[in-house]
Amino acid sequence: MSLLNRQRLLDRFLRYVQIASTADPTSDGYPSSEGQRELGKLLAQELSNMSAVDVHQDEHGLVYATIPATADAKNLPVVALLAHMDTSPDAPGDRVRPNVVESYDGGEIQLESGEVITPKTCPELVNLVGKTLITTDGTTLLGGDDKAGVAIIAEVAHTLIENPHLPHGELKLVFTCDEEIGHGTDKIDLDKLAADVAYTLDGGCEGIIDVETFSADGATVHFVGDSIHTSIAKGRMVNALRGAADFIAALPRDSDSPEATEGRQGFIHANTITGQVGEVTLNLILRSFDTADLPGYADRLKAIAKSVESDWPGLKVIVDTHKQYRNLGDGLAKLPESIDLAVKAFENLGRPYKKEIIRGGTDGSVLTEKGLPTPNLSSGQHNIHSVREFACLDEMISAGDHLVELLKLWSQQRR
């Protein structure tokens, strides 16, 4: 039987998802939306109320807290748990109206908006019959990514404080901002955190340990044309929009694209475009599990750019690439215990688990590269970034149980 308070965890999660904290990719501020700071303020208050120590929200909106060690030993590793407070801008995130589905019956879930969650489009539902699910009304996302992780960590902290007999070393908590727009680790002070190992609670389903992510670069392509009134355009106009259209059409379609790849296959993906006749900006992401593939993708973009310039005399096409994050697995190899103990915790609980790779990235990708090994663990999220998003309370409870056992195992290690 779980030590976590099931109703309190549910209430906590419902409270968090109703605070609009959508990340804003157009903002120059940090955090990019005030809702993140609002949620952080609530978390800081709740952590203080449960007698966590060193609780504070810093000038960037991040929330830090410490749960003192109960294990009576010196030189114990310090473990950190992290989750992000922002939600994706891919779907509306304000005025979230959560709906609790008790004892899911295995059929379609009709949402108030007319949207439907079906086992056909979400195969994970087959394994969730009888479980408690939390959906929205179908007009917004839920925000389980990553408020499920936020709620689990907060509830685990509360459980540890209420049960001082549970052995664990010093535990650090960090709730971050703007992960969804690539800035989740920008403001984390690793010296202040002073942890030896960390875990992000930002994964789907149950019993999953994410041990690899993509390596990632971003690319920006600028098309510089020459705009002039259409009545006198003959022989003079250079239409950057047409050049950009040809560039996008030349990108791989049947291979090396998100629509055509799976597993360990990488891709080039054009995801935003803005501009007019005189100038266009195209943003792309480059992804591969093998970091060595990324320069080849950049070279491919440059070759397309040269071809488009040739086809449109007078058009300038400039390709800039920049590093984003690197494969989580590269850094985790330096501390295999970060994975081994997560596995042992599942085995001790008698629960199945899977090691998986993420066709994406997490805050842990960057933290691991910076020297803090940070695998990613499940938090019961499903259909993320969608108005059909839902979370599973039972899987959230299981994630919390796993953390309690994992922290016990770390308390038996030495630095």
Sequence and secondary structure as in RCSB ss.txt:
>XXXX:A:sequence
MSLLNRQRLLDRFLRYVQIASTADPTSDGYPSSEGQRELGKLLAQELSNMSAVDVHQDEHGLVYATIPATADAKN
LPVVALLAHMDTSPDAPGDRVRPNVVESYDGGEIQLESGEVITPKTCPELVNLVGKTLITTDGTTLLGGDDKAGV
AIIAEVAHTLIENPHLPHGELKLVFTCDEEIGHGTDKIDLDKLAADVAYTLDGGCEGIIDVETFSADGATVHFVG
DSIHTSIAKGRMVNALRGAADFIAALPRDSDSPEATEGRQGFIHANTITGQVGEVTLNLILRSFDTADLPGYADR
LKAIAKSVESDWPGLKVIVDTHKQYRNLGDGLAKLPESIDLAVKAFENLGRPYKKEIIRGGTDGSVLTEKGLPTP
NLSSGQHNIHSVREFACLDEMISAGDHLVELLKLWSQQRR
>XXXX:A:secstr
  SS HHHHHHHHHHHHTS  B  TT  SSSSSHHHHHHHHHHHHHHHHTT EEEEE TTS EEEEE   S  SS
   EEEEEE  B TTS  SS   EEE S  SS EE TTS EE TTT GGGGGGTTS EEE  SSS   HHHHHHH
HHHHHHHHHHHH TTS    EEEEEES GGGT TTTT  HHHH  SEEEEEEEESSSEEEEEE EEEEEEEEEE 
B   GGG TTT B HHHHHHHHHHHS SSSSSGGG  TT  EEEEEEEEE SSEEEEEEEEEESSGGGHHHHHHH
HHHHHHHHHHHSTT EEEEEEEEEE  HHHHHTT THHHHHHHHHHHHHT   EEEEESS  HHHHHHHTT    
EEEEEEESTTSTT EEEHHHHHHHHHHHHHHHHHHTT   
